[in-house]
Amino acid sequence: MTIHTDVFNQANAALDNLSSVWDAMMAIIQTTAAAASNSLTKEPDLIALQGARKTYETFINNLTQNTEWLENNMDLMPAGTPDTENSDTPYRRQLLREQEELRKESESLSQKLHKLLSQSYALQFQIDMLLSSSHEQAIDSKN
């Protein structure tokens, strides 16, 4: 019975980590959006961006560990009855469709997040170049 409890606890931990990953991803999007919108009036808070990204990566690593444990211990999971395990019920088909839709949405959001982070870094580079050139312009005008 302890083995089933371990599987249950790991599955719950994985679901908790998935929720945390979602929250961390949303925090990154909000922090990046705030940095991008304020970039012309003040310097972006890169420390906050890096902190949000580290938090996200920590949650992803935890989720990966939980998933690997569950995959490695799949044989410990309780087997269903033959009637319910192999049946292709409408409810099961609906759940599989929903799972596929959520997987696609997750992949789409992940791609958008990577694109947004790339844009943020590109914007920071452009701001640095602008500041550098304006500094050089100020030095040239003094001479």
C-alpha positions, -999 to 999 in steps of 0.1 A, spaced: 0 0 0 29 23 6 40 20 -30 5 33 -42 8 61 -17 42 71 -31 28 71 -67 -1 92 -55 21 116 -37 45 120 -67 16 125 -90 1 152 -67 36 169 -64 38 169 -102 4 186 -105 14 211 -79 46 218 -98 27 222 -130 6 249 -114 37 266 -101 52 265 -136 21 282 -149 23 309 -123 60 314 -129 54 317 -166 27 343 -161 51 362 -137 78 362 -164 53 375 -190 41 403 -167 77 413 -157 88 413 -193 58 433 -204 64 458 -176 101 461 -185 93 466 -222 66 492 -216 89 512 -192 121 507 -212 120 542 -228 115 561 -195 137 540 -172 161 511 -172 144 477 -171 148 457 -139 169 429 -152 173 414 -117 136 409 -115 136 393 -149 164 370 -141 148 361 -107 115 353 -124 134 331 -150 153 313 -123 121 306 -104 105 293 -136 135 270 -143 135 257 -108 98 247 -111 105 231 -145 133 211 -131 111 199 -102 83 190 -126 108 171 -148 121 151 -118 85 142 -107 77 132 -143 108 111 -146 101 94 -113 65 86 -124 77 72 -157 104 51 -141 79 37 -116 51 32 -140 50 -5 -131 42 4 -95 10 21 -105 -22 3 -97 -37 -16 -127 -73 -9 -135 -97 -36 -142 -96 -50 -178 -130 -35 -185 -121 1 -176 -84 0 -186 -88 -9 -222 -122 5 -229 -126 34 -253 -154 52 -236 -167 86 -247 -154 102 -215 -120 88 -220 -119 101 -256 -130 135 -244 -103 135 -218 -77 126 -244 -89 154 -267 -88 178 -238 -53 166 -229 -41 172 -265 -57 206 -266 -40 216 -233 -6 202 -246 -9 223 -277 -19 254 -257 11 248 -234 34 245 -263 20 277 -279 24 296 -246 59 283 -242 68 295 -277 53 329 -270 72 332 -238 105 324 -255 97 349 -282 88 376 -256 120 369 -237 140 372 -269 123 405 -277 131 417 -243 168 409 -246 169 424 -281 152 456 -267 177 458 -239 206 454 -264 191 482 -285 187 505 -255 223 498 -245 235 506 -280 214 539 -280 228 549 -246 263 541 -258 259 561 -290 244 591 -271 273 590 -247 297 590 -276 278 618 -292 280 638 -260 318 633 -258 322 642 -295 302 674 -291 324 685 -261 355 682 -282 
